[in-house]
Amino acid sequence: MSRKTPIPIRPKPPDAEVEEQIRQRAYQLYEERGRLDGKAMEDWLIAEEEVLGSTQAKAATASS
């Protein structure tokens, strides 16, 4: 039996770009709050909503 070469699993570049935008926005929120710890998840979720909301809005505008 021949061995199959495994296919590497990599995130799609747009997904990686979106994740980086979320990461940057979450850090901005952290800094705006005075760098107080304890709200990393909240910052991430807010940033995710903002970034994904703007990404979806752009996609909807582009498809119109």
Residue frames relative to the residue before (quaternion, step in Angstrom):
aa qw qx qy qz dx dy dz
M 1.0000 0.0000 0.0000 0.0000 0.00 0.00 0.00
S 0.3557 -0.7383 0.5274 0.2241 3.61 -0.91 0.86
R 0.4294 -0.6879 0.5234 0.2618 3.52 -1.11 0.72
K 0.3334 -0.7267 0.5663 0.2001 3.52 -0.97 0.86
T 0.4441 -0.6664 0.5305 0.2780 3.51 -1.06 0.77
P 0.4236 -0.7095 0.4913 0.2754 3.60 -0.74 0.98
I 0.3679 -0.7014 0.5682 0.2231 3.52 -1.11 0.73
P 0.3895 -0.7296 0.5014 0.2542 3.58 -0.63 1.05
I 0.3013 -0.7371 0.5789 0.1753 3.54 -1.04 0.83
R 0.0595 0.7886 -0.6053 0.0902 3.51 -0.66 1.16
P 0.5050 -0.6230 0.4788 0.3574 3.58 -1.05 0.61
K 0.5404 -0.5916 0.4789 0.3586 3.54 -1.14 0.58
P 0.6048 -0.5893 0.3809 0.3767 3.61 -0.95 0.72
P 0.6468 0.5031 -0.3679 0.4395 3.66 0.82 -0.71
D 0.6273 0.5316 -0.3401 0.4563 3.59 1.02 -0.75
A 0.6567 0.4993 -0.3069 0.4746 3.56 0.96 -0.85
E 0.6399 0.5199 -0.3239 0.4639 3.58 1.02 -0.76
V 0.6530 0.5043 -0.3116 0.4714 3.57 0.95 -0.86
E 0.6470 0.5158 -0.3238 0.4588 3.58 0.93 -0.84
E 0.6439 0.5127 -0.3191 0.4699 3.58 1.00 -0.77
Q 0.6290 0.5205 -0.3332 0.4717 3.60 1.01 -0.74
I 0.6390 0.5127 -0.3199 0.4759 3.58 1.00 -0.83
R 0.6474 0.5293 -0.3154 0.4486 3.57 0.91 -0.94
Q 0.6767 0.4919 -0.2928 0.4630 3.59 0.89 -0.93
R 0.6688 0.4920 -0.3087 0.4640 3.60 0.93 -0.85
A 0.6252 0.5310 -0.3380 0.4614 3.60 1.00 -0.78
Y 0.6509 0.5006 -0.3163 0.4751 3.58 1.00 -0.78
Q 0.6104 0.5399 -0.3480 0.4634 3.60 1.04 -0.71
L 0.6435 0.5187 -0.3174 0.4649 3.58 0.95 -0.87
Y 0.6274 0.5367 -0.3162 0.4672 3.57 1.03 -0.87
E 0.6847 0.4759 -0.2854 0.4726 3.58 0.90 -0.91
E 0.6400 0.5349 -0.3215 0.4483 3.58 0.99 -0.83
R 0.6725 0.4811 -0.2777 0.4891 3.57 1.15 -0.65
G 0.5839 -0.6040 0.3668 0.3997 3.61 1.24 0.10
R 0.5369 -0.6627 0.3725 0.3657 3.58 1.22 0.54
L 0.3208 0.7336 -0.5266 0.2856 3.55 1.03 0.81
D 0.4023 -0.7379 0.4988 0.2118 3.55 -0.82 1.06
G 0.6539 0.5706 -0.3800 0.3201 3.52 -1.36 0.18
K 0.7420 0.3612 -0.2300 0.5157 3.60 1.20 -0.04
A 0.2017 0.8223 -0.5108 0.1493 3.57 1.12 0.59
M 0.6679 0.4940 -0.3115 0.4614 3.59 0.90 -0.87
E 0.6431 0.5193 -0.3207 0.4625 3.56 0.96 -0.85
D 0.6413 0.5188 -0.3151 0.4693 3.58 0.98 -0.89
W 0.6565 0.5159 -0.3124 0.4531 3.57 0.93 -0.92
L 0.6896 0.4874 -0.2934 0.4481 3.59 0.84 -0.94
I 0.6317 0.5100 -0.3331 0.4795 3.58 1.03 -0.73
A 0.6634 0.5044 -0.2986 0.4652 3.57 0.91 -0.94
E 0.6374 0.5336 -0.3206 0.4540 3.56 0.98 -0.87
E 0.6598 0.5041 -0.3025 0.4680 3.57 0.93 -0.91
E 0.6609 0.5082 -0.3062 0.4594 3.57 0.94 -0.87
V 0.7082 0.4627 -0.2668 0.4617 3.58 0.79 -1.03
L 0.6963 0.4543 -0.2914 0.4731 3.58 0.81 -0.93
G 0.6115 0.5431 -0.3503 0.4565 3.58 1.06 -0.65
S 0.6852 0.4628 -0.2893 0.4823 3.58 0.94 -0.86
T 0.6216 0.5335 -0.3386 0.4630 3.59 1.09 -0.68
Q 0.6692 0.4848 -0.2970 0.4785 3.58 0.95 -0.86
A 0.6260 0.5301 -0.3368 0.4622 3.59 1.03 -0.74
K 0.6481 0.5116 -0.3153 0.4678 3.59 0.98 -0.83
A 0.6513 0.5160 -0.3098 0.4621 3.58 1.00 -0.87
A 0.6555 0.5056 -0.3094 0.4680 3.57 0.98 -0.84
T 0.6509 0.5064 -0.3134 0.4709 3.58 1.00 -0.79
A 0.6656 0.5168 -0.2995 0.4474 3.56 0.98 -0.85
S 0.7052 0.4580 -0.2671 0.4708 3.58 1.05 -0.72
S 0.5631 0.6121 -0.3846 0.4004 3.62 1.25 -0.17
